[in-house]
Amino acid sequence: MTDQGTWHEAAALGALNEGEPHGIEIAGHHIALYRVGNEYYATSNICTHAEALLSDGILDGCEIECPLHMGRFDIRTGEALTSPVEIDIRTYPVRVAGDRLEVCLSA
């Protein structure tokens, strides 16, 4: 546990393929995991526009495209980038612990 939240095991690094979003659920939070090069990211897995699963979308560099209406988000910041999305998605801190990826959920 940290002052900001609790770290949870999210996935084995080997299960995260570059450019392929990976959806998981931790403690009731729907989270999408991403690998871009040697960097890892985690965001909410639910589009803020139409509640589609972002893990079903297309990852292009550091942008995830919603599979429903093609709105795009920056996975590094959560920023909503293109119409029709207007509300940012939540991002989560991640860290590598051995051969596992961990995600920090707020307290």
Jmol script that loads the backbone (N, CA, C; Angstrom):
load data "model"
ATOM      1  N   MET A   1       0.845  -1.184   0.000  1.00  0.00           N
ATOM      2  CA  MET A   1       0.000   0.000   0.000  1.00  0.00           C
ATOM      3  C   MET A   1       0.886   1.242   0.000  1.00  0.00           C
ATOM      4  N   THR A   2       0.487   2.249  -0.770  1.00  0.00           N
ATOM      5  CA  THR A   2       1.184   3.531  -0.775  1.00  0.00           C
ATOM      6  C   THR A   2       0.231   4.580  -0.226  1.00  0.00           C
ATOM      7  N   ASP A   3       0.715   5.823  -0.094  1.00  0.00           N
ATOM      8  CA  ASP A   3      -0.159   6.908   0.346  1.00  0.00           C
ATOM      9  C   ASP A   3      -1.280   7.141  -0.658  1.00  0.00           C
ATOM     10  N   GLN A   4      -1.029   6.805  -1.927  1.00  0.00           N
ATOM     11  CA  GLN A   4      -1.982   7.061  -3.002  1.00  0.00           C
ATOM     12  C   GLN A   4      -2.914   5.890  -3.279  1.00  0.00           C
ATOM     13  N   GLY A   5      -2.549   4.676  -2.870  1.00  0.00           N
ATOM     14  CA  GLY A   5      -3.387   3.529  -3.177  1.00  0.00           C
ATOM     15  C   GLY A   5      -2.662   2.217  -2.979  1.00  0.00           C
ATOM     16  N   THR A   6      -3.219   1.175  -3.556  1.00  0.00           N
ATOM     17  CA  THR A   6      -2.699  -0.169  -3.404  1.00  0.00           C
ATOM     18  C   THR A   6      -2.297  -0.727  -4.762  1.00  0.00           C
ATOM     19  N   TRP A   7      -1.138  -1.396  -4.794  1.00  0.00           N
ATOM     20  CA  TRP A   7      -0.667  -2.040  -6.018  1.00  0.00           C
ATOM     21  C   TRP A   7      -1.285  -3.428  -6.132  1.00  0.00           C
ATOM     22  N   HIS A   8      -1.757  -3.749  -7.338  1.00  0.00           N
ATOM     23  CA  HIS A   8      -2.380  -5.034  -7.621  1.00  0.00           C
ATOM     24  C   HIS A   8      -1.675  -5.687  -8.810  1.00  0.00           C
ATOM     25  N   GLU A   9      -1.487  -6.991  -8.709  1.00  0.00           N
ATOM     26  CA  GLU A   9      -0.935  -7.731  -9.831  1.00  0.00           C
ATOM     27  C   GLU A   9      -1.956  -7.683 -10.969  1.00  0.00           C
ATOM     28  N   ALA A  10      -1.495  -7.313 -12.172  1.00  0.00           N
ATOM     29  CA  ALA A  10      -2.414  -7.147 -13.298  1.00  0.00           C
ATOM     30  C   ALA A  10      -2.245  -8.218 -14.372  1.00  0.00           C
ATOM     31  N   ALA A  11      -1.000  -8.528 -14.734  1.00  0.00           N
ATOM     32  CA  ALA A  11      -0.765  -9.498 -15.814  1.00  0.00           C
ATOM     33  C   ALA A  11       0.701  -9.876 -15.856  1.00  0.00           C
ATOM     34  N   ALA A  12       0.950 -11.040 -16.427  1.00  0.00           N
ATOM     35  CA  ALA A  12       2.328 -11.429 -16.738  1.00  0.00           C
ATOM     36  C   ALA A  12       2.787 -10.601 -17.927  1.00  0.00           C
ATOM     37  N   LEU A  13       4.025 -10.123 -17.890  1.00  0.00           N
ATOM     38  CA  LEU A  13       4.530  -9.310 -19.001  1.00  0.00           C
ATOM     39  C   LEU A  13       4.429 -10.061 -20.322  1.00  0.00           C
ATOM     40  N   GLY A  14       4.657 -11.367 -20.296  1.00  0.00           N
ATOM     41  CA  GLY A  14       4.586 -12.167 -21.507  1.00  0.00           C
ATOM     42  C   GLY A  14       3.196 -12.237 -22.123  1.00  0.00           C
ATOM     43  N   ALA A  15       2.169 -11.904 -21.340  1.00  0.00           N
ATOM     44  CA  ALA A  15       0.792 -11.930 -21.845  1.00  0.00           C
ATOM     45  C   ALA A  15       0.423 -10.640 -22.562  1.00  0.00           C
ATOM     46  N   LEU A  16       1.281  -9.615 -22.457  1.00  0.00           N
ATOM     47  CA  LEU A  16       0.984  -8.318 -23.064  1.00  0.00           C
ATOM     48  C   LEU A  16       1.763  -8.162 -24.363  1.00  0.00           C
ATOM     49  N   ASN A  17       1.066  -8.311 -25.460  1.00  0.00           N
ATOM     50  CA  ASN A  17       1.691  -8.190 -26.775  1.00  0.00           C
ATOM     51  C   ASN A  17       1.663  -6.746 -27.244  1.00  0.00           C
ATOM     52  N   GLU A  18       2.740  -6.327 -27.860  1.00  0.00           N
ATOM     53  CA  GLU A  18       2.835  -4.956 -28.352  1.00  0.00           C
ATOM     54  C   GLU A  18       1.690  -4.664 -29.313  1.00  0.00           C
ATOM     55  N   GLY A  19       1.025  -3.524 -29.063  1.00  0.00           N
ATOM     56  CA  GLY A  19      -0.029  -3.064 -29.951  1.00  0.00           C
ATOM     57  C   GLY A  19      -1.367  -3.752 -29.778  1.00  0.00           C
ATOM     58  N   GLU A  20      -1.493  -4.651 -28.782  1.00  0.00           N
ATOM     59  CA  GLU A  20      -2.744  -5.367 -28.545  1.00  0.00           C
ATOM     60  C   GLU A  20      -3.277  -5.031 -27.156  1.00  0.00           C
ATOM     61  N   PRO A  21      -4.337  -4.224 -27.064  1.00  0.00           N
ATOM     62  CA  PRO A  21      -4.918  -3.926 -25.750  1.00  0.00           C
ATOM     63  C   PRO A  21      -5.369  -5.198 -25.051  1.00  0.00           C
ATOM     64  N   HIS A  22      -5.287  -5.186 -23.737  1.00  0.00           N
ATOM     65  CA  HIS A  22      -5.610  -6.366 -22.927  1.00  0.00           C
ATOM     66  C   HIS A  22      -6.544  -5.915 -21.808  1.00  0.00           C
ATOM     67  N   GLY A  23      -7.773  -6.405 -21.796  1.00  0.00           N
ATOM     68  CA  GLY A  23      -8.744  -6.013 -20.783  1.00  0.00           C
ATOM     69  C   GLY A  23      -8.721  -6.925 -19.574  1.00  0.00           C
ATOM     70  N   ILE A  24      -8.792  -6.324 -18.380  1.00  0.00           N
ATOM     71  CA  ILE A  24      -8.838  -7.073 -17.123  1.00  0.00           C
ATOM     72  C   ILE A  24      -9.808  -6.384 -16.168  1.00  0.00           C
ATOM     73  N   GLU A  25     -10.111  -7.054 -15.072  1.00  0.00           N
ATOM     74  CA  GLU A  25     -10.884  -6.441 -13.999  1.00  0.00           C
ATOM     75  C   GLU A  25     -10.149  -6.673 -12.687  1.00  0.00           C
ATOM     76  N   ILE A  26      -9.948  -5.593 -11.942  1.00  0.00           N
ATOM     77  CA  ILE A  26      -9.308  -5.664 -10.626  1.00  0.00           C
ATOM     78  C   ILE A  26     -10.196  -4.925  -9.641  1.00  0.00           C
ATOM     79  N   ALA A  27     -10.658  -5.635  -8.623  1.00  0.00           N
ATOM     80  CA  ALA A  27     -11.449  -5.024  -7.549  1.00  0.00           C
ATOM     81  C   ALA A  27     -12.593  -4.169  -8.096  1.00  0.00           C
ATOM     82  N   GLY A  28     -13.273  -4.672  -9.127  1.00  0.00           N
ATOM     83  CA  GLY A  28     -14.405  -3.964  -9.698  1.00  0.00           C
ATOM     84  C   GLY A  28     -14.058  -2.877 -10.695  1.00  0.00           C
ATOM     85  N   HIS A  29     -12.780  -2.653 -10.950  1.00  0.00           N
ATOM     86  CA  HIS A  29     -12.333  -1.655 -11.936  1.00  0.00           C
ATOM     87  C   HIS A  29     -12.057  -2.359 -13.261  1.00  0.00           C
ATOM     88  N   HIS A  30     -12.683  -1.870 -14.334  1.00  0.00           N
ATOM     89  CA  HIS A  30     -12.427  -2.402 -15.678  1.00  0.00           C
ATOM     90  C   HIS A  30     -11.242  -1.630 -16.256  1.00  0.00           C
ATOM     91  N   ILE A  31     -10.147  -2.340 -16.497  1.00  0.00           N
ATOM     92  CA  ILE A  31      -8.876  -1.713 -16.868  1.00  0.00           C
ATOM     93  C   ILE A  31      -8.372  -2.294 -18.184  1.00  0.00           C
ATOM     94  N   ALA A  32      -7.835  -1.422 -19.026  1.00  0.00           N
ATOM     95  CA  ALA A  32      -7.165  -1.851 -20.251  1.00  0.00           C
ATOM     96  C   ALA A  32      -5.666  -1.666 -20.052  1.00  0.00           C
ATOM     97  N   LEU A  33      -4.903  -2.685 -20.396  1.00  0.00           N
ATOM     98  CA  LEU A  33      -3.443  -2.644 -20.317  1.00  0.00           C
ATOM     99  C   LEU A  33      -2.882  -2.558 -21.733  1.00  0.00           C
ATOM    100  N   TYR A  34      -1.776  -1.844 -21.863  1.00  0.00           N
ATOM    101  CA  TYR A  34      -1.166  -1.646 -23.170  1.00  0.00           C
ATOM    102  C   TYR A  34       0.346  -1.774 -23.055  1.00  0.00           C
ATOM    103  N   ARG A  35       0.948  -2.301 -24.106  1.00  0.00           N
ATOM    104  CA  ARG A  35       2.407  -2.313 -24.234  1.00  0.00           C
ATOM    105  C   ARG A  35       2.757  -1.594 -25.525  1.00  0.00           C
ATOM    106  N   VAL A  36       3.595  -0.558 -25.389  1.00  0.00           N
ATOM    107  CA  VAL A  36       4.097   0.182 -26.546  1.00  0.00           C
ATOM    108  C   VAL A  36       5.616   0.188 -26.416  1.00  0.00           C
ATOM    109  N   GLY A  37       6.277  -0.607 -27.252  1.00  0.00           N
ATOM    110  CA  GLY A  37       7.720  -0.776 -27.102  1.00  0.00           C
ATOM    111  C   GLY A  37       7.998  -1.439 -25.769  1.00  0.00           C
ATOM    112  N   ASN A  38       8.849  -0.817 -24.979  1.00  0.00           N
ATOM    113  CA  ASN A  38       9.158  -1.340 -23.644  1.00  0.00           C
ATOM    114  C   ASN A  38       8.425  -0.591 -22.539  1.00  0.00           C
ATOM    115  N   GLU A  39       7.393   0.148 -22.912  1.00  0.00           N
ATOM    116  CA  GLU A  39       6.608   0.919 -21.948  1.00  0.00           C
ATOM    117  C   GLU A  39       5.240   0.276 -21.773  1.00  0.00           C
ATOM    118  N   TYR A  40       4.711   0.385 -20.562  1.00  0.00           N
ATOM    119  CA  TYR A  40       3.412  -0.187 -20.229  1.00  0.00           C
ATOM    120  C   TYR A  40       2.502   0.912 -19.694  1.00  0.00           C
ATOM    121  N   TYR A  41       1.207   0.799 -20.016  1.00  0.00           N
ATOM    122  CA  TYR A  41       0.218   1.791 -19.609  1.00  0.00           C
ATOM    123  C   TYR A  41      -1.057   1.090 -19.180  1.00  0.00           C
ATOM    124  N   ALA A  42      -1.857   1.791 -18.366  1.00  0.00           N
ATOM    125  CA  ALA A  42      -3.164   1.271 -17.956  1.00  0.00           C
ATOM    126  C   ALA A  42      -4.158   2.425 -17.932  1.00  0.00           C
ATOM    127  N   THR A  43      -5.341   2.162 -18.483  1.00  0.00           N
ATOM    128  CA  THR A  43      -6.424   3.143 -18.467  1.00  0.00           C
ATOM    129  C   THR A  43      -7.715   2.434 -18.087  1.00  0.00           C
ATOM    130  N   SER A  44      -8.748   3.234 -17.866  1.00  0.00           N
ATOM    131  CA  SER A  44     -10.082   2.658 -17.782  1.00  0.00           C
ATOM    132  C   SER A  44     -10.337   1.916 -19.089  1.00  0.00           C
ATOM    133  N   ASN A  45     -11.051   0.823 -19.024  1.00  0.00           N
ATOM    134  CA  ASN A  45     -11.357   0.053 -20.226  1.00  0.00           C
ATOM    135  C   ASN A  45     -12.689   0.465 -20.843  1.00  0.00           C
ATOM    136  N   ILE A  46     -13.347   1.454 -20.266  1.00  0.00           N
ATOM    137  CA  ILE A  46     -14.677   1.854 -20.714  1.00  0.00           C
ATOM    138  C   ILE A  46     -14.616   3.227 -21.389  1.00  0.00           C
ATOM    139  N   CYS A  47     -15.069   3.281 -22.641  1.00  0.00           N
ATOM    140  CA  CYS A  47     -15.110   4.558 -23.366  1.00  0.00           C
ATOM    141  C   CYS A  47     -16.080   5.501 -22.662  1.00  0.00           C
ATOM    142  N   THR A  48     -15.706   6.756 -22.528  1.00  0.00           N
ATOM    143  CA  THR A  48     -16.544   7.748 -21.855  1.00  0.00           C
ATOM    144  C   THR A  48     -17.702   8.220 -22.726  1.00  0.00           C
ATOM    145  N   HIS A  49     -17.690   7.860 -23.995  1.00  0.00           N
ATOM    146  CA  HIS A  49     -18.755   8.290 -24.900  1.00  0.00           C
ATOM    147  C   HIS A  49     -19.904   7.287 -24.951  1.00  0.00           C
ATOM    148  N   ALA A  50     -19.577   6.014 -25.191  1.00  0.00           N
ATOM    149  CA  ALA A  50     -20.645   5.036 -25.392  1.00  0.00           C
ATOM    150  C   ALA A  50     -20.427   3.739 -24.613  1.00  0.00           C
ATOM    151  N   GLU A  51     -19.513   3.757 -23.662  1.00  0.00           N
ATOM    152  CA  GLU A  51     -19.269   2.635 -22.758  1.00  0.00           C
ATOM    153  C   GLU A  51     -18.824   1.350 -23.447  1.00  0.00           C
ATOM    154  N   ALA A  52     -18.199   1.462 -24.612  1.00  0.00           N
ATOM    155  CA  ALA A  52     -17.624   0.290 -25.277  1.00  0.00           C
ATOM    156  C   ALA A  52     -16.320  -0.078 -24.586  1.00  0.00           C
ATOM    157  N   LEU A  53     -15.892  -1.325 -24.754  1.00  0.00           N
ATOM    158  CA  LEU A  53     -14.624  -1.768 -24.188  1.00  0.00           C
ATOM    159  C   LEU A  53     -13.473  -1.299 -25.076  1.00  0.00           C
ATOM    160  N   LEU A  54     -12.592  -0.486 -24.515  1.00  0.00           N
ATOM    161  CA  LEU A  54     -11.449   0.003 -25.280  1.00  0.00           C
ATOM    162  C   LEU A  54     -10.488  -1.126 -25.631  1.00  0.00           C
ATOM    163  N   SER A  55     -10.478  -2.192 -24.847  1.00  0.00           N
ATOM    164  CA  SER A  55      -9.606  -3.326 -25.163  1.00  0.00           C
ATOM    165  C   SER A  55     -10.032  -4.019 -26.456  1.00  0.00           C
ATOM    166  N   ASP A  56     -11.226  -3.715 -26.963  1.00  0.00           N
ATOM    167  CA  ASP A  56     -11.676  -4.228 -28.266  1.00  0.00           C
ATOM    168  C   ASP A  56     -11.305  -3.268 -29.399  1.00  0.00           C
ATOM    169  N   GLY A  57     -10.682  -2.148 -29.043  1.00  0.00           N
ATOM    170  CA  GLY A  57     -10.339  -1.126 -30.034  1.00  0.00           C
ATOM    171  C   GLY A  57      -8.979  -1.353 -30.661  1.00  0.00           C
ATOM    172  N   ILE A  58      -8.567  -0.381 -31.453  1.00  0.00           N
ATOM    173  CA  ILE A  58      -7.290  -0.442 -32.171  1.00  0.00           C
ATOM    174  C   ILE A  58      -6.302   0.503 -31.504  1.00  0.00           C
ATOM    175  N   LEU A  59      -5.121  -0.035 -31.167  1.00  0.00           N
ATOM    176  CA  LEU A  59      -4.052   0.765 -30.586  1.00  0.00           C
ATOM    177  C   LEU A  59      -3.116   1.208 -31.703  1.00  0.00           C
ATOM    178  N   ASP A  60      -2.932   2.518 -31.821  1.00  0.00           N
ATOM    179  CA  ASP A  60      -2.060   3.098 -32.838  1.00  0.00           C
ATOM    180  C   ASP A  60      -1.047   3.977 -32.110  1.00  0.00           C
ATOM    181  N   GLY A  61       0.161   3.441 -31.909  1.00  0.00           N
ATOM    182  CA  GLY A  61       1.139   4.174 -31.101  1.00  0.00           C
ATOM    183  C   GLY A  61       0.608   4.277 -29.687  1.00  0.00           C
ATOM    184  N   CYS A  62       0.462   5.497 -29.189  1.00  0.00           N
ATOM    185  CA  CYS A  62      -0.057   5.718 -27.837  1.00  0.00           C
ATOM    186  C   CYS A  62      -1.496   6.204 -27.845  1.00  0.00           C
ATOM    187  N   GLU A  63      -2.220   5.900 -28.919  1.00  0.00           N
ATOM    188  CA  GLU A  63      -3.630   6.267 -28.999  1.00  0.00           C
ATOM    189  C   GLU A  63      -4.484   5.022 -29.159  1.00  0.00           C
ATOM    190  N   ILE A  64      -5.544   4.944 -28.335  1.00  0.00           N
ATOM    191  CA  ILE A  64      -6.490   3.847 -28.449  1.00  0.00           C
ATOM    192  C   ILE A  64      -7.755   4.394 -29.105  1.00  0.00           C
ATOM    193  N   GLU A  65      -8.244   3.653 -30.094  1.00  0.00           N
ATOM    194  CA  GLU A  65      -9.457   4.039 -30.802  1.00  0.00           C
ATOM    195  C   GLU A  65     -10.619   3.180 -30.334  1.00  0.00           C
ATOM    196  N   CYS A  66     -11.678   3.824 -29.904  1.00  0.00           N
ATOM    197  CA  CYS A  66     -12.874   3.109 -29.469  1.00  0.00           C
ATOM    198  C   CYS A  66     -13.455   2.333 -30.652  1.00  0.00           C
ATOM    199  N   PRO A  67     -13.842   1.071 -30.430  1.00  0.00           N
ATOM    200  CA  PRO A  67     -14.362   0.272 -31.538  1.00  0.00           C
ATOM    201  C   PRO A  67     -15.763   0.678 -31.997  1.00  0.00           C
ATOM    202  N   LEU A  68     -16.461   1.482 -31.206  1.00  0.00           N
ATOM    203  CA  LEU A  68     -17.843   1.817 -31.544  1.00  0.00           C
ATOM    204  C   LEU A  68     -17.963   3.021 -32.480  1.00  0.00           C
ATOM    205  N   HIS A  69     -17.392   4.153 -32.094  1.00  0.00           N
ATOM    206  CA  HIS A  69     -17.539   5.380 -32.893  1.00  0.00           C
ATOM    207  C   HIS A  69     -16.212   6.009 -33.286  1.00  0.00           C
ATOM    208  N   MET A  70     -15.114   5.292 -33.095  1.00  0.00           N
ATOM    209  CA  MET A  70     -13.781   5.696 -33.521  1.00  0.00           C
ATOM    210  C   MET A  70     -13.209   6.925 -32.812  1.00  0.00           C
ATOM    211  N   GLY A  71     -13.741   7.283 -31.663  1.00  0.00           N
ATOM    212  CA  GLY A  71     -13.111   8.325 -30.858  1.00  0.00           C
ATOM    213  C   GLY A  71     -11.773   7.810 -30.342  1.00  0.00           C
ATOM    214  N   ARG A  72     -10.817   8.722 -30.147  1.00  0.00           N
ATOM    215  CA  ARG A  72      -9.469   8.310 -29.740  1.00  0.00           C
ATOM    216  C   ARG A  72      -9.060   8.978 -28.431  1.00  0.00           C
ATOM    217  N   PHE A  73      -8.273   8.207 -27.643  1.00  0.00           N
ATOM    218  CA  PHE A  73      -7.723   8.691 -26.376  1.00  0.00           C
ATOM    219  C   PHE A  73      -6.220   8.468 -26.374  1.00  0.00           C
ATOM    220  N   ASP A  74      -5.504   9.353 -25.682  1.00  0.00           N
ATOM    221  CA  ASP A  74      -4.072   9.170 -25.444  1.00  0.00           C
ATOM    222  C   ASP A  74      -3.928   8.272 -24.217  1.00  0.00           C
ATOM    223  N   ILE A  75      -3.295   7.110 -24.366  1.00  0.00           N
ATOM    224  CA  ILE A  75      -3.200   6.169 -23.246  1.00  0.00           C
ATOM    225  C   ILE A  75      -2.214   6.630 -22.179  1.00  0.00           C
ATOM    226  N   ARG A  76      -1.347   7.589 -22.506  1.00  0.00           N
ATOM    227  CA  ARG A  76      -0.395   8.105 -21.514  1.00  0.00           C
ATOM    228  C   ARG A  76      -1.056   9.066 -20.546  1.00  0.00           C
ATOM    229  N   THR A  77      -2.021   9.849 -21.040  1.00  0.00           N
ATOM    230  CA  THR A  77      -2.629  10.905 -20.230  1.00  0.00           C
ATOM    231  C   THR A  77      -4.123  10.720 -20.009  1.00  0.00           C
ATOM    232  N   GLY A  78      -4.754   9.890 -20.850  1.00  0.00           N
ATOM    233  CA  GLY A  78      -6.206   9.714 -20.797  1.00  0.00           C
ATOM    234  C   GLY A  78      -6.966  10.757 -21.585  1.00  0.00           C
ATOM    235  N   GLU A  79      -6.261  11.708 -22.191  1.00  0.00           N
ATOM    236  CA  GLU A  79      -6.907  12.812 -22.890  1.00  0.00           C
ATOM    237  C   GLU A  79      -7.773  12.333 -24.048  1.00  0.00           C
ATOM    238  N   ALA A  80      -8.998  12.853 -24.119  1.00  0.00           N
ATOM    239  CA  ALA A  80      -9.893  12.615 -25.254  1.00  0.00           C
ATOM    240  C   ALA A  80      -9.367  13.435 -26.426  1.00  0.00           C
ATOM    241  N   LEU A  81      -9.098  12.784 -27.559  1.00  0.00           N
ATOM    242  CA  LEU A  81      -8.420  13.447 -28.672  1.00  0.00           C
ATOM    243  C   LEU A  81      -9.315  13.779 -29.856  1.00  0.00           C
ATOM    244  N   THR A  82     -10.275  12.919 -30.169  1.00  0.00           N
ATOM    245  CA  THR A  82     -11.085  13.151 -31.366  1.00  0.00           C
ATOM    246  C   THR A  82     -12.567  12.919 -31.083  1.00  0.00           C
ATOM    247  N   SER A  83     -13.375  13.592 -31.844  1.00  0.00           N
ATOM    248  CA  SER A  83     -14.817  13.450 -31.759  1.00  0.00           C
ATOM    249  C   SER A  83     -15.198  12.003 -32.091  1.00  0.00           C
ATOM    250  N   PRO A  84     -16.185  11.458 -31.455  1.00  0.00           N
ATOM    251  CA  PRO A  84     -17.172  12.103 -30.597  1.00  0.00           C
ATOM    252  C   PRO A  84     -16.807  12.125 -29.114  1.00  0.00           C
ATOM    253  N   VAL A  85     -15.630  11.589 -28.730  1.00  0.00           N
ATOM    254  CA  VAL A  85     -15.296  11.592 -27.300  1.00  0.00           C
ATOM    255  C   VAL A  85     -14.900  12.994 -26.848  1.00  0.00           C
ATOM    256  N   GLU A  86     -15.394  13.373 -25.688  1.00  0.00           N
ATOM    257  CA  GLU A  86     -15.102  14.693 -25.122  1.00  0.00           C
ATOM    258  C   GLU A  86     -14.586  14.610 -23.693  1.00  0.00           C
ATOM    259  N   ILE A  87     -14.833  13.489 -23.021  1.00  0.00           N
ATOM    260  CA  ILE A  87     -14.437  13.323 -21.623  1.00  0.00           C
ATOM    261  C   ILE A  87     -13.238  12.377 -21.566  1.00  0.00           C
ATOM    262  N   ASP A  88     -12.203  12.791 -20.861  1.00  0.00           N
ATOM    263  CA  ASP A  88     -10.991  11.977 -20.722  1.00  0.00           C
ATOM    264  C   ASP A  88     -11.297  10.667 -20.006  1.00  0.00           C
ATOM    265  N   ILE A  89     -10.446   9.659 -20.249  1.00  0.00           N
ATOM    266  CA  ILE A  89     -10.527   8.413 -19.500  1.00  0.00           C
ATOM    267  C   ILE A  89      -9.510   8.454 -18.363  1.00  0.00           C
ATOM    268  N   ARG A  90      -9.753   7.650 -17.375  1.00  0.00           N
ATOM    269  CA  ARG A  90      -8.847   7.575 -16.227  1.00  0.00           C
ATOM    270  C   ARG A  90      -7.605   6.764 -16.600  1.00  0.00           C
ATOM    271  N   THR A  91      -6.467   7.221 -16.120  1.00  0.00           N
ATOM    272  CA  THR A  91      -5.225   6.459 -16.260  1.00  0.00           C
ATOM    273  C   THR A  91      -4.807   5.958 -14.884  1.00  0.00           C
ATOM    274  N   TYR A  92      -4.030   4.872 -14.865  1.00  0.00           N
ATOM    275  CA  TYR A  92      -3.564   4.274 -13.623  1.00  0.00           C
ATOM    276  C   TYR A  92      -2.048   4.144 -13.658  1.00  0.00           C
ATOM    277  N   PRO A  93      -1.379   4.397 -12.534  1.00  0.00           N
ATOM    278  CA  PRO A  93       0.064   4.143 -12.474  1.00  0.00           C
ATOM    279  C   PRO A  93       0.341   2.650 -12.627  1.00  0.00           C
ATOM    280  N   VAL A  94       1.430   2.329 -13.307  1.00  0.00           N
ATOM    281  CA  VAL A  94       1.853   0.933 -13.463  1.00  0.00           C
ATOM    282  C   VAL A  94       3.317   0.812 -13.077  1.00  0.00           C
ATOM    283  N   ARG A  95       3.712  -0.413 -12.732  1.00  0.00           N
ATOM    284  CA  ARG A  95       5.123  -0.698 -12.479  1.00  0.00           C
ATOM    285  C   ARG A  95       5.378  -2.172 -12.816  1.00  0.00           C
ATOM    286  N   VAL A  96       6.610  -2.432 -13.189  1.00  0.00           N
ATOM    287  CA  VAL A  96       7.038  -3.801 -13.462  1.00  0.00           C
ATOM    288  C   VAL A  96       7.640  -4.362 -12.182  1.00  0.00           C
ATOM    289  N   ALA A  97       7.175  -5.543 -11.804  1.00  0.00           N
ATOM    290  CA  ALA A  97       7.692  -6.241 -10.624  1.00  0.00           C
ATOM    291  C   ALA A  97       8.088  -7.643 -11.076  1.00  0.00           C
ATOM    292  N   GLY A  98       9.371  -7.810 -11.371  1.00  0.00           N
ATOM    293  CA  GLY A  98       9.834  -9.087 -11.913  1.00  0.00           C
ATOM    294  C   GLY A  98       9.287  -9.289 -13.309  1.00  0.00           C
ATOM    295  N   ASP A  99       8.521 -10.364 -13.494  1.00  0.00           N
ATOM    296  CA  ASP A  99       7.940 -10.636 -14.809  1.00  0.00           C
ATOM    297  C   ASP A  99       6.446 -10.319 -14.837  1.00  0.00           C
ATOM    298  N   ARG A 100       5.998  -9.460 -13.904  1.00  0.00           N
ATOM    299  CA  ARG A 100       4.585  -9.101 -13.785  1.00  0.00           C
ATOM    300  C   ARG A 100       4.404  -7.594 -13.903  1.00  0.00           C
ATOM    301  N   LEU A 101       3.231  -7.194 -14.375  1.00  0.00           N
ATOM    302  CA  LEU A 101       2.845  -5.787 -14.384  1.00  0.00           C
ATOM    303  C   LEU A 101       1.870  -5.570 -13.244  1.00  0.00           C
ATOM    304  N   GLU A 102       2.086  -4.495 -12.486  1.00  0.00           N
ATOM    305  CA  GLU A 102       1.193  -4.139 -11.393  1.00  0.00           C
ATOM    306  C   GLU A 102       0.547  -2.796 -11.691  1.00  0.00           C
ATOM    307  N   VAL A 103      -0.690  -2.643 -11.216  1.00  0.00           N
ATOM    308  CA  VAL A 103      -1.465  -1.414 -11.384  1.00  0.00           C
ATOM    309  C   VAL A 103      -1.824  -0.895 -10.004  1.00  0.00           C
ATOM    310  N   CYS A 104      -1.720   0.429  -9.831  1.00  0.00           N
ATOM    311  CA  CYS A 104      -2.075   1.048  -8.551  1.00  0.00           C
ATOM    312  C   CYS A 104      -3.487   1.624  -8.625  1.00  0.00           C
ATOM    313  N   LEU A 105      -4.334   1.167  -7.708  1.00  0.00           N
ATOM    314  CA  LEU A 105      -5.688   1.693  -7.594  1.00  0.00           C
ATOM    315  C   LEU A 105      -5.742   2.645  -6.416  1.00  0.00           C
ATOM    316  N   SER A 106      -6.431   3.747  -6.601  1.00  0.00           N
ATOM    317  CA  SER A 106      -6.538   4.763  -5.550  1.00  0.00           C
ATOM    318  C   SER A 106      -7.242   4.217  -4.328  1.00  0.00           C
ATOM    319  N   ALA A 107      -6.819   4.760  -3.191  1.00  0.00           N
ATOM    320  CA  ALA A 107      -7.428   4.348  -1.918  1.00  0.00           C
ATOM    321  C   ALA A 107      -8.819   4.917  -1.798  1.00  0.00           C
TER     322      ALA A 107
END
end "model"
wireframe off; spacefill off
backbone 0.3
color backbone group
